[in-house]
Amino acid sequence: MRRCPSALTWMRRFPPPTLSLALLAPPASRKIIIPALLPGLVTALRVAFGLTLLGLLLAGMISATNGLGHELVLNIANVRVNRILGQLMLIIVIAVVPGFLLRALEVHVTSKYQPE
């Protein structure tokens, strides 16, 4: 029966990663690091956009004295249906158009840089 070498013995067989990969060199970062980061970075950007927009609207509805969230709360309290619908359409346009553009960018970057 063969004995497996310990992890420490196994690791000593290889050179240190910073020397073998030269991670700080610009060609390595351009060809290895940046393509590996792009899919996750674009996905995080898309998610962060949605959460930031939601947070800004909620903060405006709760504590602001002017702005879209505050105006929406005032119009709901005064039952101004035409203004409420207009503001909701504006919020939908502000949320959906960049959301679709960021999703298209995410699909493009993921298909280009994601390993199969």
N, C-alpha and C positions, 0 to 999 in steps of 0.2 A: 504494500500500500504506500503511495507517495504522499509525502507531507507537503502541504501548501505553505509557501513562505508567508511570513507575517506581513502586514500592511506596511510597516516601517521598512522592512527589507525590500519590499517591492518598490517603494517610493525612492529609495536610494539609487536605484538603477537608472533613474531619469534625471536629466539636468533640471535646475530650477526653472520654473516657467517664465520668469521675467527675462532670463538669458536666452532661452530657446525661442520664444515667440517675439521678443523685442516689442512688447505691447506699446511702448511709448513712441515708437517710430511712426511717422505720418503714413507711409504706405500701408502698414499693418492696420492702423486705425481706420483708414479709408476703405480697405478691402474686407476687414473682418469685423471690427467693433461697430461701426456705423450701420452697416446692413443688418447686423444682429439686433441693434437697438430700435431701428425704424418701425417695425410692425407694432411693438409694444408701446412705443412713444406716440404713434398716431392714434392707437386705440385709447390710450390714456387721455389724449387731447380731446377726443370725441366725448368720452364719458365726463371729463372735467367741464366741458362746455355746457352740457345739459345740467349738471349739478350746480354749476355756478349761476346759470340763468334762473333755475328754480330758487336757489338761495337768495338771489337779488330780488326776485319778485316777492318772496315771502317776507324778507326784511322790509321791503317797501310797503307791504300791506300791514305789517305790524307796527313799525316805529317811524316811518317817514312822514314828513309834513308836505311833501310834494313828490311827484313822480308817477310812474305808471301804476305801481301797486297801490299807492295811496288813492289815486283817482278811481281805480277799480273798486276799492272798498267804499268810497263815497258814493259812487254810482249804484252799487248794490244796495247800500243803505237807503238811498233815495229812489230806488226802483226805476232807474233810467235805462230801460231795456235797449234802446237804440245805441246809447253810448257804451253799454256793457258789451254788446255784440261787436261794435267797432273795436273796442280795446281787446277783446278776445281774438278777433281776426288779426290784429297787429301782433299780439303775443304769439299766435300760431305761425305767422310769417317769420317773426324774429327767431323762433325756435326751430321750425321745420326746414327752412331753406339752408341755413348753415349746417344743420344736422345731416341733411342729405348730401351736401357737399363733403362734409367730413367723413361720412360713411363711404362715399365713392373713393375718396382719397385712401381710406383704410383698406378697402378691397384692392385697390391698385397696388399699394405698397405691400400688402400681405402677399398678393399673388406674385409680386416681383422678387421679394426678399425672403419669404418664409421657406424654410427647407421642406422638402416633400416627405 
